[in-house]
Amino acid sequence: MKKLLLASTAATLFSAAAFAEEVKVGVILGYTGPIESLTPDMAASAELAFKEISDSGMFLDGSTITPVRADSTCVDAAAASAAAERLITSDGIVAIMGADCSGVTGAVLSNVAVPNGVVMISPSATSPGLTTVEDNDLFFRTSPSDARQGAVLADVLEEKGITSVAVTYTNSDYGKGLSDAFAASYDGEITINTSHEDGKADYSAEIAALASAGGEMLVVLGYVDQGGKGIIQASADTGAFDMFLLGDGMYGDSLIADLGDVVEGSIGIVPWAEGAGTDAFNALGEAAGINVSSAYTRESYDAGALIALAMAKGGAATKEAVAANVLDVANAPGEPILPGELDKALKILSEGGDINYVGATNVELIGPGEAAGSYRYYTIKDGGFETVSIR
């Protein structure tokens, strides 16, 4: 009898092990480049969701998720596409959390993800052009489109009574799309709307043109670790502008660390959220050593969670399961799911139930799979970011 029991136990364990597997998911972000100070916490946030899923022991018969990082560079489309290709062909990933910046995201989507049938969920690619891209229903994002950001930026200026501004934007899909959205929404005078290149050592020529055009404030739609910061420094050096309105790409602790008093009193917006889901993520992230106040951490956690829950809903660790089930797990009807409740979600799904993933950002994927989203309107005061409102 003892031998029979041992044999039965061994057979059961073998059967369970046979179904458990290591599931690889790509995490492609700009670990180098103009937002490199933001991406470590973004990656860690997505990986926090993967760990929560894996540690539950309830994911696809005990399977675990292994994140595989790749560098998008944020700005080099060819490098990003090559990195994504390696994730699929060499690493065998079944989905991509990313990319981050809009231009490289579009390139990876068109050149790699669509031809291979792989879902991408970006936490931060916000160009309005991605709304209508041919994606075969494989592209989703957990941050709102810049079509809305442009309108919010315009609202902030109009509320403050600013009637004349100069605009500079990074010469990329992200910068151009956001500047166009802002220009379409702002009723005041735009004295000049011109691009700047990232990676330059000297922005005095750009500031000279902006200062010559004039304006009550300079709107900077750039990147926090590249040209946007350089533009502000050049402005301070010449006394051209002393007040700045900052787009989401300019939000980061490195801005204050590097420019300090120069940006004191400036204002800006960045995708944000508040509520029980945000509070739950903040507690989880802080315990894991993540800077939860950094940009796009909440959106990254949600992107990672949606990928895992879509596989669970489909009952398979495949790219097809992800593609077929993202919208089902993201939206009502179903049991609301917050960060820290992914094991609860897995149990419901295993029993054939429905979930409504609320997550850290009050997830609701609308239209072609993008977030409705909300923004934090902040001011820089006493060397920190102070919230004015969430809108």
Secondary structure, DSSP 8 states (H G I E B T S, - for coil): -HHHHHHHHHHHHHHHHHH--EEEEEEEE-SSSTTTTTHHHHHHHHHHHHHHHHHHS-STTT-EEEEEEEE--SS-HHHHHHHHHHHHHTS--SEEEE--SHHHHHHHIIIIIHHHT-EEEESS---GGGGSS--TT-EEESS--HHHHHHHHHHHHHHHT--EEEEEEESSHHHHHHHHHHHHH--SEEEEEEEE-TT-S--HHHHHHHHHH--SEEEEES-TTTHHHHHHHHHHHHTS-S-EEE-GGG-SHHHHHHHGGGGTT-EEEEEE--SHHHHHHHHHHHHTT--TTSTTHHHHHHHHHHHHHHHHHHTSSSHHHHHHHHHHHHSSSSEEE-TT-HHHHHHHHHTT--EEE-TTTT--EETTTEE--EEEEEEEETTEEEEEEE-
